[in-house]
Amino acid sequence: MEKLKIKSFTISKLQEQLELGNEEALEKFWEGILENGSPLIEVIPRDSIHHLVTFVYKEDEKIENVLVIPEMGDCRFLNYRMERLLDTNLWYICCSIRNDIRLQYSFSVDDPLDNDWDSRFENLQHDELNKNFLYVEDEEDGEDEILSYVVMPKADEHVWIKENFDIPKGKLMEYWLESIKLDEARRIRVYTPHRYKEEGQPYRFLVLTDGDEYLKILSAKNVLDNLIADNKIPPIVVLFIDSTDTREEELSCSDVFIDILINEFMPWFKANYYISHEAEDGIIGGLSLGGLTASYIGFKHSEAFGNILSQSGAYWYKPSGWDEAESDCWISSKFEKIEKLPLKFYLNVGILEEKESMIGANKKLRDVLITKGYKVEYEEFKGGHDYLCWGENLGNGLRSLIGYKQ
């Protein structure tokens, strides 16, 4: 994403009309935005890779500035400062963006224009004029969030996340599990495929952390229903484990959390559902820190899970006291120092994510694993570190690890 000096055709035409005294032009512009939504997306002449995207903000009361904050590995946020069109209530910025990606973004209004990122992120606003948004319900503190996003004209269609009303559906059951080591009961949910039965060949199984996000935001149930109905993967039973306000601690390779998963949650799962007891039939997966922890669980407990599904794994993580070079990848070093384990990996990361700490660290782990002889599928998807692609790519990961070969 690059800010451009050229104006969009629509903004240029509006400016011409305003300078000629056509005061109704601005009102008609806003009417068009309300009807069609923002941002404006236009072709860039002689450029087949990018489109011109114009973000607009309508000023309702006097403000000093507006920033566009893209959800991508680009910390040059101050470069994305919008400008006012003449003396109107229209703020805009024109950017060149790859025409095959999905991009999440926010506005920072009356930004202090400093390096206090924590304060900035606390005051971000969604684009009220954009009709594309994700609604994120927060059951912990009640502060629900709306996330605005852009789907560029040549972005791949997402098919696995869409609900198909013409196929048989699996069932979802909710439980609250008491744990000896947790201070409170933890909500889990279990997906069973259509015509689930406790006889014949035991089912393969998948365990996902951040269960609520996978179900409510990433449409994981639709993904499972679609993959199974389309005969892309065998019927599978899935355990979704909710994360709480202790997520960062639990999913930073916490041996305590892993012990709870292996010695409390998994015995319950195997006792209550007809799933295989063979590691090669099990997948442990997660996103961001959950992807990191999935790989760490594979490292520690390959007897429990033979398949690792990592989505935008946070492999920048280093435990306190680890004094290797800043560029080194801690989890890669763990696998590098031991004999090959009976594991198979699916790793992905977005092309818009931070180049060193995210893309670089994922590539480092990929290269180490391949050198050690592991089977690894690595994918760079056309998005960032956000919810826009993880649901669809969950389908890619499952097809890679347990899909039928066609």
C-alpha positions as CSV (number, residue, x, y, z in Angstrom):
1,M,0.0,0.0,0.0
2,E,1.5,3.3,-1.1
3,K,0.1,6.8,-0.8
4,L,-0.1,8.4,-4.3
5,K,0.0,12.1,-5.2
6,I,-2.4,11.6,-8.0
7,K,-6.1,12.1,-7.2
8,S,-8.8,9.7,-8.1
9,F,-10.9,10.6,-11.1
10,T,-14.0,11.0,-8.8
11,I,-12.3,13.3,-6.3
12,S,-10.7,15.4,-9.1
13,K,-14.1,15.8,-10.8
14,L,-15.7,16.8,-7.5
15,Q,-13.0,19.4,-6.9
16,E,-13.5,20.9,-10.3
17,Q,-17.2,21.2,-9.7
18,L,-16.7,22.8,-6.3
19,E,-14.3,25.3,-7.7
20,L,-16.9,26.3,-10.3
21,G,-19.3,27.0,-7.5
22,N,-21.4,23.9,-7.8
23,E,-22.3,23.6,-4.1
24,E,-24.6,20.6,-4.6
25,A,-21.8,18.5,-6.0
26,L,-20.5,17.6,-2.5
27,E,-24.0,16.6,-1.3
28,K,-24.4,14.3,-4.4
29,F,-21.0,12.8,-3.7
30,W,-21.9,11.9,-0.2
31,E,-25.3,10.5,-1.4
32,G,-23.3,8.3,-3.8
33,I,-21.0,7.1,-1.0
34,L,-24.0,6.2,1.2
35,E,-25.6,4.2,-1.6
36,N,-22.5,2.4,-2.9
37,G,-20.2,2.4,0.1
38,S,-16.6,3.4,0.5
39,P,-13.7,3.3,-0.3
40,L,-13.6,4.3,-4.0
41,I,-11.8,1.8,-6.2
42,E,-10.6,2.8,-9.6
43,V,-8.3,1.5,-12.3
44,I,-4.7,2.9,-12.6
45,P,-3.9,3.3,-16.3
46,R,-1.1,0.9,-17.5
47,D,-1.0,-0.9,-14.2
48,S,-2.3,-4.4,-14.2
49,I,-1.2,-5.2,-10.6
50,H,-2.6,-2.3,-8.6
51,H,-5.8,-0.3,-8.3
52,L,-6.3,3.2,-7.0
53,V,-8.1,3.0,-3.7
54,T,-9.4,6.3,-2.2
55,F,-10.4,6.2,1.5
56,V,-12.8,8.9,2.5
57,Y,-13.9,10.3,5.9
58,K,-16.9,12.6,6.5
59,E,-16.2,15.2,9.1
60,D,-19.2,15.8,11.4
61,E,-17.5,18.2,13.7
62,K,-14.2,20.1,13.5
63,I,-11.1,17.8,13.5
64,E,-7.4,18.4,13.0
65,N,-6.4,15.3,11.1
66,V,-7.3,11.7,10.1
67,L,-5.0,8.7,9.5
68,V,-5.8,5.5,7.7
69,I,-4.3,2.6,9.7
70,P,-4.0,-0.5,7.5
71,E,-3.9,-3.9,9.2
72,M,-0.6,-4.9,7.6
73,G,3.1,-5.2,8.3
74,D,3.7,-1.5,7.7
75,C,4.5,0.7,10.6
76,R,4.7,3.9,8.5
77,F,1.2,4.8,9.7
78,L,2.0,8.6,9.7
79,N,2.5,8.3,5.9
80,Y,-1.2,7.6,5.6
81,R,-2.4,11.0,6.7
82,M,-5.6,12.1,4.9
83,E,-6.1,15.6,3.5
84,R,-9.1,17.8,3.4
85,L,-10.6,18.6,0.0
86,L,-10.7,22.4,-0.2
87,D,-12.7,23.7,2.8
88,T,-15.2,20.9,2.8
89,N,-16.0,18.1,5.3
90,L,-14.4,15.6,3.0
91,W,-11.1,14.0,4.0
92,Y,-9.4,11.6,1.6
93,I,-6.2,9.7,0.7
94,C,-5.4,8.0,-2.6
95,C,-3.4,4.8,-2.3
96,S,-2.0,2.2,-4.7
97,I,-3.0,-1.3,-3.5
98,R,-2.5,-4.7,-5.0
99,N,-5.7,-5.7,-6.8
100,D,-5.8,-9.3,-5.6
101,I,-5.8,-8.9,-1.8
102,R,-8.1,-8.4,1.2
103,L,-7.2,-5.5,3.5
104,Q,-8.5,-4.5,6.9
105,Y,-8.2,-0.9,8.0
106,S,-9.3,1.7,10.6
107,F,-9.3,5.5,11.0
108,S,-7.4,7.4,13.7
109,V,-9.2,10.7,14.1
110,D,-7.3,13.7,15.7
111,D,-4.3,11.5,16.0
112,P,-1.5,12.9,18.2
113,L,1.0,12.1,15.4
114,D,3.5,10.5,17.8
115,N,4.8,7.0,18.4
116,D,2.4,6.1,21.2
117,W,0.9,3.1,19.4
118,D,-1.0,1.7,22.4
119,S,-3.0,4.9,22.8
120,R,-3.6,5.1,19.0
121,F,-4.9,1.6,18.8
122,E,-7.3,2.2,21.7
123,N,-9.0,5.0,19.8
124,L,-9.3,3.5,16.3
125,Q,-12.6,3.8,14.5
126,H,-14.2,1.7,11.8
127,D,-15.3,3.2,8.5
128,E,-19.0,3.9,9.0
129,L,-19.4,4.4,5.2
130,N,-18.0,1.0,4.3
131,K,-20.6,-1.7,3.8
132,N,-17.9,-4.5,4.2
133,F,-17.3,-5.2,7.9
134,L,-16.7,-7.9,10.4
135,Y,-18.6,-7.8,13.7
136,V,-16.5,-9.1,16.6
137,E,-18.5,-9.9,19.7
138,D,-16.4,-9.7,22.9
139,E,-18.0,-11.8,25.7
140,E,-15.3,-11.1,28.2
141,D,-15.6,-7.3,28.6
142,G,-18.6,-6.5,26.5
143,E,-16.7,-4.2,24.2
144,D,-17.8,-5.4,20.8
145,E,-15.8,-4.3,17.7
146,I,-16.6,-3.5,14.1
147,L,-13.7,-4.1,11.6
148,S,-13.8,-2.5,8.2
149,Y,-12.2,-4.2,5.2
150,V,-11.7,-4.0,1.4
151,V,-11.9,-6.9,-1.0
152,M,-10.0,-5.9,-4.1
153,P,-11.5,-6.6,-7.6
154,K,-9.2,-9.5,-8.4
155,A,-9.1,-11.2,-5.0
156,D,-9.7,-14.9,-5.0
157,E,-13.3,-15.9,-4.2
158,H,-13.7,-17.5,-0.7
159,V,-15.9,-20.6,-1.0
160,W,-15.3,-22.7,2.1
161,I,-16.5,-20.1,4.6
162,K,-19.9,-19.6,2.9
163,E,-22.9,-21.5,4.3
164,N,-24.4,-23.9,1.8
165,F,-28.1,-24.6,2.6
166,D,-28.2,-27.6,0.2
167,I,-25.8,-29.9,2.0
168,P,-26.0,-32.0,5.2
169,K,-24.7,-30.2,8.3
170,G,-22.7,-31.3,11.2
171,K,-23.7,-30.6,14.8
172,L,-22.1,-28.4,17.5
173,M,-22.3,-29.2,21.2
174,E,-21.2,-26.8,24.0
175,Y,-19.7,-27.9,27.3
176,W,-18.0,-26.2,30.3
177,L,-15.1,-28.3,31.5
178,E,-13.8,-28.1,35.0
179,S,-10.0,-28.2,35.3
180,I,-7.9,-29.1,38.3
181,K,-5.3,-26.5,37.3
182,L,-7.6,-23.7,35.9
183,D,-9.3,-21.3,38.3
184,E,-12.5,-21.5,36.4
185,A,-14.4,-23.8,34.0
186,R,-13.5,-23.4,30.4
187,R,-16.0,-23.4,27.5
188,I,-15.4,-25.9,24.8
189,R,-17.5,-26.9,21.8
190,V,-17.4,-30.1,19.8
191,Y,-18.3,-30.4,16.1
192,T,-19.5,-33.8,14.9
193,P,-20.0,-34.5,11.2
194,H,-23.4,-35.4,9.6
195,R,-24.3,-39.0,10.4
196,Y,-21.7,-39.2,13.2
197,K,-21.9,-42.7,14.7
198,E,-19.9,-44.5,17.3
199,E,-19.0,-47.6,15.3
200,G,-16.7,-48.6,12.6
201,Q,-13.5,-46.7,11.9
202,P,-12.8,-44.1,14.7
203,Y,-12.9,-40.5,13.4
204,R,-9.9,-38.3,12.8
205,F,-9.8,-35.3,15.1
206,L,-8.8,-31.6,15.2
207,V,-8.2,-29.4,18.2
208,L,-8.2,-25.6,17.8
209,T,-7.5,-22.9,20.3
210,D,-9.3,-19.6,20.0
211,G,-12.4,-21.7,19.5
212,D,-14.9,-18.8,19.8
213,E,-13.1,-16.8,17.1
214,Y,-12.9,-19.8,14.7
215,L,-16.7,-20.4,15.1
216,K,-18.1,-16.9,15.3
217,I,-15.7,-14.9,13.0
218,L,-14.0,-17.5,10.8
219,S,-17.0,-19.6,10.0
220,A,-15.2,-22.8,10.9
221,K,-18.4,-24.9,11.0
222,N,-19.2,-23.9,7.4
223,V,-15.7,-24.8,6.4
224,L,-16.0,-28.2,7.9
225,D,-19.5,-28.9,6.5
226,N,-18.4,-27.8,3.0
227,L,-15.2,-29.7,2.9
228,I,-16.9,-32.9,4.1
229,A,-19.9,-32.6,1.8
230,D,-17.6,-31.9,-1.2
231,N,-15.6,-35.0,-0.3
232,K,-12.4,-33.0,0.2
233,I,-11.6,-34.4,3.6
234,P,-13.0,-37.4,5.6
235,P,-15.6,-36.8,8.3
236,I,-13.8,-35.3,11.3
237,V,-14.6,-34.5,14.9
238,V,-13.3,-31.1,16.2
239,L,-12.7,-29.7,19.6
240,F,-12.8,-25.9,19.9
241,I,-11.3,-24.5,23.1
242,D,-12.1,-21.0,24.0
243,S,-9.4,-18.5,24.9
244,T,-9.9,-16.0,27.7
245,D,-8.1,-13.0,29.1
246,T,-5.2,-15.3,29.9
247,R,-4.7,-16.1,26.2
248,E,-1.4,-14.4,25.8
249,E,0.1,-16.4,28.6
250,E,-1.5,-19.7,27.7
251,L,-0.6,-19.6,24.0
252,S,3.0,-18.4,24.6
253,C,4.2,-22.0,24.7
254,S,2.9,-22.4,28.3
255,D,3.8,-25.9,29.6
256,V,1.0,-25.5,32.2
257,F,-1.6,-24.9,29.5
258,I,-0.2,-27.7,27.4
259,D,-0.4,-30.1,30.4
260,I,-4.0,-29.2,30.9
261,L,-4.7,-29.8,27.2
262,I,-2.9,-33.1,27.1
263,N,-3.9,-34.5,30.5
264,E,-7.4,-33.1,31.1
265,F,-9.1,-31.9,27.8
266,M,-7.8,-34.7,25.6
267,P,-8.8,-37.6,28.0
268,W,-12.3,-36.0,28.2
269,F,-12.4,-35.7,24.4
270,K,-11.4,-39.3,23.8
271,A,-13.8,-40.6,26.5
272,N,-16.8,-38.8,25.2
273,Y,-16.3,-39.0,21.4
274,Y,-15.5,-41.8,19.0
275,I,-12.1,-40.5,17.9
276,S,-8.9,-42.2,17.0
277,H,-6.2,-42.7,19.6
278,E,-3.5,-42.6,16.9
279,A,-1.4,-39.5,16.7
280,E,-1.3,-39.6,12.9
281,D,-5.1,-39.1,12.9
282,G,-4.9,-36.0,15.1
283,I,-4.4,-32.3,14.2
284,I,-3.5,-29.5,16.6
285,G,-4.0,-26.1,15.1
286,G,-4.3,-22.4,15.8
287,L,-3.8,-18.8,14.6
288,S,-1.1,-16.4,15.5
289,L,0.1,-17.4,19.0
290,G,-2.2,-20.4,18.6
291,G,-0.1,-21.4,15.6
292,L,3.1,-21.1,17.6
293,T,1.6,-23.2,20.4
294,A,0.4,-25.8,17.9
295,S,4.0,-26.3,16.7
296,Y,5.3,-26.4,20.3
297,I,2.7,-29.0,21.2
298,G,3.9,-31.1,18.3
299,F,7.4,-30.7,19.5
300,K,6.5,-31.8,23.0
301,H,3.8,-34.3,22.3
302,S,4.1,-35.9,18.9
303,E,2.6,-39.0,20.6
304,A,-0.7,-37.1,20.8
305,F,-0.8,-35.1,17.5
306,G,0.9,-36.0,14.2
307,N,-0.3,-33.0,12.2
308,I,0.4,-29.3,12.9
309,L,-1.9,-26.6,11.4
310,S,-0.4,-23.1,11.9
311,Q,-2.1,-20.0,10.6
312,S,0.1,-16.9,10.7
313,G,2.1,-18.5,13.5
314,A,3.7,-16.0,15.8
315,Y,7.2,-17.5,15.5
316,W,8.8,-14.2,16.5
317,Y,8.2,-15.4,20.1
318,K,11.2,-15.9,22.3
319,P,11.0,-17.0,26.0
320,S,12.5,-14.8,28.6
321,G,16.2,-15.6,29.1
322,W,16.7,-16.9,25.6
323,D,19.8,-14.9,24.6
324,E,20.4,-15.9,20.9
325,A,20.6,-13.4,18.1
326,E,17.5,-11.2,17.6
327,S,16.9,-12.6,14.1
328,D,17.0,-16.2,15.3
329,C,13.7,-18.2,15.6
330,W,13.4,-19.9,18.9
331,I,10.9,-22.6,17.9
332,S,13.0,-23.4,14.8
333,S,16.0,-24.0,17.1
334,K,14.0,-26.5,19.1
335,F,13.3,-28.6,16.1
336,E,16.8,-28.1,14.7
337,K,18.4,-29.7,17.8
338,I,16.4,-33.0,17.9
339,E,15.9,-36.0,15.7
340,K,13.0,-35.8,13.3
341,L,9.6,-36.4,14.9
342,P,6.6,-38.1,13.2
343,L,4.9,-34.8,12.3
344,K,3.5,-33.2,9.2
345,F,3.0,-29.4,8.9
346,Y,0.8,-26.9,7.2
347,L,2.1,-23.3,7.7
348,N,0.7,-20.1,6.3
349,V,1.4,-16.4,6.6
350,G,-0.1,-13.3,4.8
351,I,1.9,-11.4,2.2
352,L,0.9,-8.2,4.1
353,E,2.3,-9.3,7.4
354,E,5.5,-7.9,8.9
355,K,8.4,-9.0,6.7
356,E,10.9,-10.1,9.3
357,S,9.0,-11.1,12.5
358,M,6.2,-12.8,10.7
359,I,7.0,-13.8,7.1
360,G,10.7,-14.2,7.8
361,A,10.1,-16.3,11.0
362,N,7.6,-18.6,9.2
363,K,10.1,-19.1,6.4
364,K,12.8,-19.9,8.9
365,L,10.7,-22.6,10.5
366,R,9.7,-24.0,7.1
367,D,13.3,-24.2,6.0
368,V,14.5,-25.9,9.2
369,L,11.7,-28.4,9.0
370,I,12.3,-29.3,5.4
371,T,16.0,-29.6,6.0
372,K,15.2,-32.1,8.8
373,G,13.1,-34.1,6.5
374,Y,9.6,-33.1,7.5
375,K,6.7,-32.9,5.1
376,V,5.7,-29.2,5.0
377,E,3.2,-27.3,2.9
378,Y,3.8,-23.5,3.2
379,E,1.4,-21.0,1.8
380,E,1.5,-17.2,1.6
381,F,-2.0,-16.0,1.4
382,K,-3.1,-12.6,-0.1
383,G,-4.0,-10.8,3.2
384,G,-2.7,-9.7,6.5
385,H,-2.7,-10.6,10.2
386,D,-6.4,-10.4,10.5
387,Y,-9.6,-12.4,10.2
388,L,-10.2,-11.9,6.5
389,C,-8.4,-15.0,5.2
390,W,-7.9,-17.4,8.2
391,G,-11.3,-19.0,7.8
392,E,-10.8,-19.9,4.1
393,N,-7.3,-21.0,4.7
394,L,-8.4,-23.3,7.5
395,G,-9.9,-25.3,4.6
396,N,-6.6,-25.2,2.7
397,G,-4.8,-26.5,5.8
398,L,-7.2,-29.4,6.4
399,R,-7.0,-30.4,2.7
400,S,-3.2,-30.3,2.9
401,L,-3.0,-32.5,6.1
402,I,-5.8,-35.0,5.7
403,G,-7.5,-34.3,2.4
404,Y,-8.3,-36.9,-0.2
405,K,-5.8,-37.0,-3.0
406,Q,-7.6,-36.2,-6.2
